[in-house]
Amino acid sequence: MSLFDKGRDLLARQAIAYRLRRYIDRMTHFSLDSKERQLRFSVDLKGETEPLIGDIRYELVQSSAGLEFNITAINLSKEWMNLAAQDFAVGQKFSLSDKRVETLLKLLNVI
């Protein structure tokens, strides 16, 4: 893993942890593979005794409305969360229309 990859992963990890700070006590593992379009993570959730371990495959799509994040597959270690994610997250598009986010992803060579 190059220094650029480590820096990109650290920045993405911090951005995600900040955005989800209401739910996460601590992020114990995070890796981003922009070539394979895959996120892997382990987090300690507030109110939970066991960590949540996840693997997410995604697409980033540039549309006329802006940048969209599409979850193509997800696997979570907590069964009820995994089932809910299959029903409500897989195949959904999430807008990343904030120009700062789009610029950051381009700079990090994620898109």
C-alpha positions in Angstrom: 0.0 0.0 0.0 1.5 3.3 -1.0 1.7 6.4 1.1 -1.0 8.0 -1.1 -3.3 5.0 -0.4 -2.7 5.3 3.4 -3.4 9.0 3.3 -6.6 8.5 1.2 -7.8 5.7 3.6 -7.1 7.9 6.6 -9.0 10.8 5.2 -12.0 8.7 4.1 -12.0 7.0 7.5 -12.1 10.3 9.4 -14.8 11.7 7.1 -17.0 8.7 7.6 -16.4 8.5 11.3 -17.2 12.2 11.6 -20.4 11.8 9.6 -21.5 8.8 11.7 -20.2 10.0 15.0 -23.7 9.9 16.5 -23.7 6.1 16.1 -20.1 5.1 16.4 -17.9 5.0 19.5 -14.8 4.0 17.7 -13.8 2.8 14.2 -11.3 0.0 14.7 -10.6 -0.9 11.1 -11.2 0.8 7.7 -9.9 0.0 4.2 -11.0 1.5 0.9 -10.2 -0.3 -2.4 -11.1 2.3 -5.0 -10.1 -0.1 -7.9 -12.4 -2.9 -6.6 -14.9 -0.3 -5.3 -15.0 -1.9 -1.9 -15.1 -0.7 1.7 -14.2 -2.9 4.7 -14.6 -1.8 8.2 -15.1 -2.7 11.9 -16.7 -0.3 14.3 -17.8 -0.2 17.9 -21.4 1.0 17.9 -22.9 3.0 20.8 -25.0 0.7 22.9 -23.5 -2.6 21.4 -21.1 -5.0 23.1 -19.8 -6.6 19.9 -18.2 -4.7 17.0 -20.0 -4.4 13.7 -17.9 -5.8 10.8 -18.9 -4.9 7.3 -18.0 -5.2 3.7 -19.6 -2.9 1.1 -19.3 -2.9 -2.7 -20.3 0.3 -4.4 -20.4 2.3 -7.6 -20.0 6.0 -8.0 -22.1 7.5 -10.8 -21.9 11.0 -12.2 -25.3 12.1 -13.2 -26.9 15.4 -14.1 -28.0 15.7 -10.5 -24.4 15.3 -9.3 -22.4 12.4 -7.8 -24.3 9.4 -6.5 -23.1 6.5 -4.3 -24.8 3.2 -5.2 -24.5 0.2 -2.9 -24.3 -2.9 -5.0 -23.6 -5.4 -2.3 -23.3 -5.4 1.5 -22.5 -7.9 4.2 -22.7 -7.0 7.9 -21.8 -9.1 10.9 -25.0 -8.4 12.8 -27.8 -10.4 11.2 -30.6 -8.0 11.7 -28.6 -5.1 10.3 -27.5 -7.2 7.4 -31.2 -8.1 6.6 -32.2 -4.5 6.9 -29.3 -3.4 4.7 -30.3 -5.9 2.0 -33.9 -4.5 2.0 -33.1 -0.8 2.3 -29.6 -0.1 1.1 -28.6 -2.5 -1.7 -29.5 -0.9 -5.0 -30.2 2.5 -3.5 -28.5 5.6 -4.8 -27.3 8.2 -2.2 -26.6 11.7 -3.4 -23.2 13.1 -2.8 -24.2 16.4 -4.4 -22.1 18.5 -2.0 -19.3 19.9 -4.3 -16.8 19.6 -1.5 -17.3 15.9 -1.3 -17.1 15.5 -5.0 -13.9 17.5 -5.2 -12.4 15.5 -2.3 -13.3 12.2 -4.0 -11.7 13.4 -7.3 -8.6 14.5 -5.5 -8.3 11.2 -3.7 -8.6 9.4 -7.0 -11.7 7.5 -5.9 -13.7 8.7 -8.9 
